[in-house]
């Protein structure tokens, strides 16, 4: 039986440009510690949540020189991802 994932509402996002280097792909990122969910809002307006992510991973994401490369290498294919609609 597969687990169904539902979007977590109310995750506070930080604009990427306030975290250092602006991203050409990602507008904002946020984390919910209770549910261990990283939320990523892309510049194209699409938003995704990755489930089962540690706080440490999110801190690395925040510090990453390239948020897009980090997302693709360490989040996108590593965790269950849903689009937030």
Protein Blocks (a to p, Z undefined) as FASTA:
>chain_A
ZZdddddehiacddfklnopadfkbmbdcddfklopacdddfkopacddehiafklmmmm
mmpmblmlmmmmmmmmmpccdddZZ
